[in-house]
Amino acid sequence: MLKSRPKKKAGFLHKADRAKLKAACEAFACKPWIAVYVEGSNGADLFLTSLLNYDKNYRSPNAKIEGWRMTEASRLRYSQDTDVKHLRIAFEVKDWWQS
């Protein structure tokens, strides 16, 4: 059975996970970044940005589970933000399970 989330939003970071992420980054002397992978029927998108940029520009402070919006307006906004890195992968199925 295939389960999917609503098409417009992908949840990815619980409030409890935020403290763990920051603690791990402090322990390893690195800056916290997040990666969001969203897969559809024709392809996938990978977005990378610093936690600082996410908090400053995209975070909804009252959300129990933080999300990454995938509306057309949100995708346009990400494309205009030089601090959001984006990789698009297109799927093309060939010779899959031929008899």
C-alpha positions as CSV (number, residue, x, y, z in Angstrom):
1,M,0.0,0.0,0.0
2,L,1.4,3.4,-1.0
3,K,0.8,6.2,1.4
4,S,1.3,9.9,0.5
5,R,1.1,13.2,2.2
6,P,-1.0,16.1,0.9
7,K,0.6,17.4,-2.3
8,K,1.1,21.0,-1.0
9,K,3.1,20.3,2.1
10,A,5.7,17.9,3.2
11,G,6.2,17.6,7.0
12,F,9.8,17.0,8.1
13,L,10.8,18.3,11.4
14,H,9.2,17.8,14.8
15,K,9.9,20.3,17.6
16,A,11.7,17.6,19.6
17,D,14.0,16.9,16.7
18,R,15.1,20.5,16.4
19,A,16.9,20.4,19.8
20,K,18.6,17.1,18.7
21,L,19.7,18.6,15.5
22,K,21.2,21.7,17.2
23,A,23.0,19.5,19.8
24,A,24.5,17.2,17.2
25,C,25.8,20.2,15.2
26,E,27.3,21.7,18.4
27,A,29.0,18.4,19.2
28,F,30.5,18.1,15.7
29,A,31.2,21.9,15.3
30,C,29.1,22.2,12.2
31,K,26.2,24.4,11.0
32,P,22.7,22.9,10.9
33,W,21.3,22.4,7.4
34,I,18.2,20.7,6.3
35,A,17.4,18.6,3.3
36,V,13.9,18.1,2.0
37,Y,13.2,15.3,-0.6
38,V,9.8,15.4,-2.3
39,E,8.9,12.7,-4.7
40,G,6.1,12.7,-7.3
41,S,5.1,10.4,-10.1
42,N,7.2,12.1,-12.7
43,G,10.2,13.1,-10.7
44,A,11.7,14.3,-7.4
45,D,13.0,17.5,-5.9
46,L,15.8,17.9,-3.4
47,F,16.0,21.2,-1.5
48,L,18.9,22.1,0.8
49,T,19.1,25.2,3.0
50,S,20.6,26.2,6.3
51,L,18.4,25.9,9.4
52,L,19.0,29.6,9.9
53,N,17.6,30.5,6.5
54,Y,14.7,28.2,7.0
55,D,13.9,29.8,10.3
56,K,14.2,33.3,9.0
57,N,12.2,32.9,5.8
58,Y,10.0,29.8,5.8
59,R,9.3,28.5,9.4
60,S,5.8,28.7,10.8
61,P,6.5,29.2,14.5
62,N,3.2,27.7,15.8
63,A,3.3,24.5,13.8
64,K,3.8,21.3,15.8
65,I,5.4,19.7,12.8
66,E,7.4,22.0,10.6
67,G,6.8,21.8,6.8
68,W,8.1,22.6,3.5
69,R,5.4,24.0,1.2
70,M,5.3,22.8,-2.4
71,T,2.7,25.2,-3.8
72,E,3.6,27.0,-7.0
73,A,4.1,30.3,-5.1
74,S,6.4,28.5,-2.6
75,R,8.5,26.9,-5.3
76,L,8.9,30.2,-7.1
77,R,10.0,31.8,-3.8
78,Y,12.6,29.0,-3.3
79,S,13.9,29.5,-6.8
80,Q,14.5,33.2,-6.1
81,D,16.3,32.5,-2.8
82,T,20.1,31.9,-3.4
83,D,20.3,30.3,0.0
84,V,18.0,27.4,-1.1
85,K,19.8,24.8,-3.3
86,H,17.5,22.8,-5.5
87,L,18.1,19.6,-7.5
88,R,15.3,18.3,-9.8
89,I,15.4,14.7,-10.9
90,A,13.0,13.6,-13.7
91,F,11.9,9.9,-13.8
92,E,11.7,8.0,-17.1
93,V,10.7,4.4,-16.9
94,K,12.3,2.1,-19.6
95,D,12.3,-1.6,-19.9
96,W,10.9,-2.2,-16.5
97,W,9.8,-5.8,-15.8
98,Q,9.5,-6.9,-19.3
99,S,8.3,-10.5,-19.9
